[in-house]
C-alpha cells in the first residue's frame, strides 16, 4: 500500500496543476469546440441546414464544384488507366510460355511425320 501513495499524490498534484487549463464537458464558460450561433442539438435536417423555401434551389458553396469535378475526373482517369494497364502477372506469362511450347511441340511432331 505504501508504494501506491506516491503515485496517487503525484496524480492529484498533476490534476490540480492542469485543472485550470482543462475544460470539462458541461463546464462553465464557452467551449472551445463551439462558437456563438451554433446549436447544442440538431434540428433533424441533414447537416443541421434548413431546406430552402419551395421553388428555390440550394445555392452551392464555393468548394463544391471543384470537389465534384475533381472527384469525377479522378474516377474517370482511374477507370481508364486501370483497364488499359498491361497484364504482367506471372500466371499470364506462364500461360503464354506453355502455349509457345505446345505450338513448338506440335510443329516438331508435324515435321517428323
C-alpha positions in Angstrom: 0.0 0.0 0.0 2.8 2.4 0.7 4.0 2.2 -2.9 0.6 3.3 -4.2 0.6 6.6 -2.2 3.4 8.4 -4.1 1.6 7.7 -7.4 -1.8 8.8 -6.0 -0.3 12.1 -4.7 1.6 12.7 -7.9 -1.6 12.2 -9.9 -3.5 14.5 -7.6 -0.8 17.2 -7.9 -0.8 16.9 -11.7 -4.6 17.0 -11.8 -4.6 20.2 -9.6 -2.0 21.8 -11.8 -3.8 21.0 -15.1 -7.3 21.8 -13.9 -7.3 25.4 -14.9 -6.3 24.6 -18.5 -8.6 21.6 -18.9 -12.2 22.2 -19.8 -14.7 19.6 -18.9 -18.0 18.8 -20.7 -20.8 20.9 -19.3 -18.4 23.2 -17.5 -18.8 26.9 -17.1 -17.8 29.3 -19.9 -17.7 28.8 -23.6 -16.5 25.6 -25.1 -13.5 25.6 -27.4 -15.4 23.3 -29.8 -18.4 25.6 -30.5 -18.7 29.2 -31.4 -21.6 31.5 -30.8 -24.6 30.8 -33.1 -24.2 27.0 -33.1 -26.9 24.9 -31.6 -26.4 22.3 -29.0 -28.8 19.8 -30.5 -29.6 19.0 -34.2 -32.8 20.2 -35.8 -33.4 16.9 -37.7 -32.2 18.1 -41.1 -29.0 16.9 -42.9 -26.0 18.9 -41.6 -28.4 20.9 -39.5 -29.4 23.0 -42.5 -33.0 24.0 -43.0 -34.2 23.3 -46.5 -34.7 26.2 -48.9 -38.2 27.6 -49.5 -40.4 25.8 -52.0 -39.5 26.6 -55.6 -35.9 27.7 -54.8 -32.8 25.6 -55.2 -30.0 25.4 -52.8 -27.0 27.6 -53.6 -23.8 25.7 -54.0 -20.9 26.6 -51.7 -17.5 27.7 -53.1 -15.8 24.3 -52.5 -18.5 22.1 -54.1 -17.9 22.5 -57.8 -14.1 21.9 -57.7 -14.6 19.0 -55.3 -17.2 17.3 -57.5 -15.2 17.9 -60.7 -12.0 16.6 -59.2 -13.8 13.5 -57.9 -15.4 12.8 -61.2 -12.2 13.2 -63.2 -10.3 11.0 -60.7 -12.8 8.2 -61.2 -12.6 8.5 -65.0 -8.8 8.6 -65.1 -8.5 5.6 -62.7 -11.2 3.7 -64.6 -9.4 4.2 -68.0 -5.9 3.7 -66.5 -6.7 0.5 -64.6 -8.5 -1.1 -67.5 -5.7 -0.2 -70.0 -2.8 -1.3 -67.9 -0.8 -4.3 -69.2 -1.3 -7.7 -67.6 2.1 -8.5 -66.1 1.1 -11.3 -63.8 3.2 -14.5 -63.6 0.2 -16.6 -64.5 -0.3 -14.8 -67.8 3.4 -15.2 -68.6 3.4 -18.9 -67.7 0.3 -19.4 -69.9 2.0 -17.7 -72.9 5.1 -19.8 -72.4 3.0 -23.0 -72.2 1.2 -22.1 -75.4 4.5 -21.5 -77.2 5.9 -24.8 -76.1 2.7 -26.6 -77.2 3.0 -24.9 -80.7 6.7 -25.9 -80.8 5.9 -29.5 -80.0 3.1 -29.6 -82.5 5.3 -28.2 -85.2 8.1 -30.7 -84.4 5.5 -33.6 -84.4 4.3 -32.4 -87.8 7.8 -32.3 -89.3 8.7 -35.8 -88.0 5.6 -37.3 -89.6 
